[in-house]
Amino acid sequence: MKITDTSDLWWKNAVIYCLDVETFLDANGDGVGDMRGLAQRIDYLAQLGVTCLWLMPFYPSPDRDDGYDVTDFYGVDPRLGDHGEFVEMIRTANDRGMRVIVDLVVNHTSDRHPWFLAAKRSVNSPYRDYYIWRDDAPPKEQKNAVFPGEADGIWTKDEASGQWYQHSFYEHQPDLNIANPAVRDELARAIGFWLQLGVAGFRVDAVPFFLEMPPGTQIQDPHELLRDFRRFLQRRSSEAILLGEVNLPYEEQVAYFGGDDANELSMQFDFVAMQAFYLSLAREDPAPLVEALSSRPSLPVEVQWANFLRNHDELTLDKLSDEERDEVFEAFAPDERQRVYGRGITRRLPPMLGDPRRIRMAYSLMFTLPGTPVLFYGEEIGMGENIDIPGRNAVRTPMQWTSEKNGGFSQAAPSRLVARPPGDGYAPAHVNVADQIEDRASLLHFFRDLISRYRISPELGWGDFEVLDQPVASILVHSLRADIGRMVAIHNFAGVPATTRFALADEPEGATLVDLLGSDRMPLDDRGRVELEVPAYGYRWLRVSRPGDGRVS
């Protein structure tokens, strides 16, 4: 892989940090996080090493779906602040070297959005065609694939007109008719508005649903609409990105990048490798993950995979077979209350893995996979979920800053909090930022060290991936190679130590391996081989140092 001018591809070596403003820090004491609170914690995120913030929806909303039910694409929810505070937060982040991307929810609105209210008032309203309607009754026993058991079907009757409107998600989230040029114009204006206020791009929600066309639509290729959005985006800002949520098999995901032209999404989350990773953890065998990574389609240099271990939704396992899913459930969600929709887990990673060594190995591996790492707020301190909150909301608890009241999130009475922190061994009394800042051996300092090394190792984001042969089934050894250099990463999925051996036969005489997370320097023998001991759940980052290459180690 050749690395040339990367200034307009900043995201290929970014560290993305996802947070929900309402659960991050409450500055005014009303029990809800806000823009002012976020601005006060930008320095903390900069010290962690974050280079890109991803803000979950902060738009005005009835908040029946954690803000994804939007009533105004141009607004800031008054509970969270106003446009002035939003811009001040953006300016503060930019001053600390951080870009900000925001959620773009384009497949539906809230049923309280002015467009839908106008659409319901009259079948002749110009807003009627902003949504998708049918005259005949939908089939009986209709299913909702997104929220099985939680939402009924995808059609709901509007009693005033006798027609049914489509909602791929909840009944209170009517689908937008993207085939209508007026809708596309509205969404483009919203994109342009937020770009003008300083955002660096968008995380696009549920992209395949966005491109679903109503029956009878004349649009031959729905992907042309996504290409239109990308062209509009880049006319307004050459560096702005679209990070897409596309939970499909690899061969179908390629189309959403725009194929060889790379003119649709800039990045996509890798759901396939994420799910294979948990199967590998359950089996203590990297083979499922290696199979997934080896089947990744090759991509143009202008696009990228986004790697993650946890996000704000259920930890979906829908791409695994029934038997594989049961393996992961048994290992990490043995209690039925920890599962949802028959396909996902409602836990954070630390309670699932338990062993601190295993937790660190998992995140070390994520940062060394080809792609861009994405963190969910609180992962850097090992936050857990609140099992008393049902479903996906169990992992959407307030950030835990101190061991004090409400974890330092808010001075409000606990009954007024937007969500309650866990009360078990992962409560703020046991897991919080303040304590870990003072503890050099903490998970927080582990993340700081990991990220600092990641940021001086561009081959991790850009390099060509290769699995290296070695004799231990529980160990993964892989390299990432670019013109700037080569890294070798070693990860032991098992709870027992092992000795591994591998060769870098194409490296020149005198090459050594420099441990970026330690101080070891290991020479290769005359056949390019090295042997080393890997602890239980151990991990190593080794930079290939060649005579005279001048790399910082």
ZIFENFEN-V804438 format. One record per backbone hydrogen bond with DSSP energy under -0.5 kcal/mol. CO is the residue of the C=O (numbers start at 1). NH is the residue of the N-H. Records with the same first field share a line. If there is no record, write none. Layout:
CO = NH, NH
//
This chain:
1 = 3, 483
2 = 4
4 = 6
6 = 9
7 = 10
9 = 12
10 = 13
11 = 14
14 = 16, 373
15 = 51, 52
16 = 375
17 = 54
18 = 377
19 = 21, 56
20 = 23
21 = 24, 25
22 = 33
23 = 399
25 = 27, 34
31 = 418
34 = 38
35 = 39
36 = 40
37 = 41
38 = 41
39 = 42
41 = 45
42 = 46
43 = 47
44 = 48
45 = 49, 50
51 = 99
52 = 17
53 = 55, 101
54 = 19, 56
55 = 103
58 = 77
60 = 71, 72
65 = 68
68 = 70
69 = 62
70 = 110
71 = 114
72 = 75
77 = 80, 81
80 = 35
82 = 86
83 = 87
84 = 88
85 = 89
86 = 90
87 = 91
88 = 92
89 = 93
90 = 94
91 = 95
92 = 96
93 = 96, 98
94 = 97
99 = 53
100 = 200
101 = 55
102 = 203
103 = 105
104 = 106, 205
107 = 176
110 = 113
113 = 117
114 = 118
115 = 119
116 = 120
117 = 121
118 = 122
122 = 125
125 = 128
127 = 130
128 = 131
130 = 177
131 = 133
132 = 166
134 = 164
139 = 142
143 = 145
147 = 150, 151
151 = 153
154 = 167
156 = 165
157 = 159
158 = 161, 162, 163
163 = 158
164 = 134
165 = 156
166 = 175
170 = 173
172 = 111
173 = 169
174 = 109
175 = 132
176 = 178
177 = 180
179 = 181
180 = 183, 184
181 = 185
182 = 186
183 = 187
184 = 188
185 = 189
186 = 190
187 = 191
188 = 192
189 = 193
190 = 194
191 = 195
192 = 196
193 = 197
194 = 199
195 = 198
200 = 241
201 = 102
202 = 204, 243
203 = 104, 205
204 = 207, 245
206 = 209, 210
207 = 211
209 = 212
214 = 217
221 = 224
222 = 225, 226
223 = 227
224 = 228
225 = 229
226 = 230
227 = 231
228 = 232
229 = 233
230 = 234
231 = 235
232 = 236
233 = 237
237 = 240
241 = 202
242 = 244, 266, 267
243 = 204
244 = 246, 269
245 = 207
246 = 248
249 = 252, 253
250 = 254
252 = 255
253 = 256, 257
254 = 257, 258, 259
255 = 258
256 = 265
257 = 264
258 = 261
259 = 262
266 = 304
267 = 244
268 = 306
269 = 271
270 = 274
271 = 275
272 = 276
273 = 277
274 = 278
275 = 279
276 = 280
277 = 281
278 = 282
279 = 283
280 = 284, 285
285 = 288
286 = 290
287 = 291
288 = 292
289 = 293
290 = 294
291 = 295
292 = 295
293 = 296
300 = 303
304 = 268
305 = 307, 372
306 = 270
307 = 374
314 = 316
315 = 345
317 = 320
321 = 325
322 = 326
323 = 327
324 = 328
325 = 329
326 = 330
327 = 331
328 = 332
329 = 333
335 = 338
336 = 339
338 = 346
340 = 343, 344
343 = 317
344 = 340
345 = 315
348 = 352
349 = 353
350 = 354
353 = 355
355 = 359
356 = 360
357 = 361
358 = 362
359 = 363
360 = 364
361 = 365
362 = 366
363 = 367
364 = 368
365 = 368, 369
366 = 369
372 = 307
373 = 16
375 = 18
376 = 379
378 = 381, 382, 383
379 = 382
385 = 387
386 = 389
388 = 390
390 = 393
391 = 394
392 = 395
393 = 396
394 = 386
399 = 401
400 = 433
401 = 434
404 = 407
405 = 408
406 = 409
407 = 401, 402
409 = 26
413 = 416
414 = 417
424 = 427
426 = 384
427 = 430, 431
432 = 436
433 = 437
434 = 438
436 = 439
438 = 440
439 = 442
442 = 446
443 = 447
444 = 448
445 = 449
446 = 450
447 = 451
448 = 452
449 = 453
450 = 454
451 = 455
452 = 456
453 = 456
454 = 457
457 = 460
458 = 461, 462
459 = 463
460 = 371
464 = 481
466 = 479
471 = 473
472 = 475
473 = 286
474 = 493
475 = 477
476 = 491
477 = 468
478 = 489
479 = 466
480 = 487
481 = 464
482 = 485
485 = 482
486 = 544
487 = 480
488 = 542
489 = 478
490 = 540
491 = 476, 493
494 = 537
498 = 500, 534
500 = 532
502 = 530
504 = 507
508 = 511
511 = 524
512 = 514, 545
513 = 515, 522
514 = 516, 543
515 = 518
520 = 515
521 = 523
522 = 513
525 = 528
528 = 504
529 = 525
530 = 502
532 = 500
534 = 498
535 = 538
538 = 492
540 = 490, 542
541 = 516, 517, 543
542 = 488
543 = 514, 545
544 = 546
545 = 512
546 = 549
//
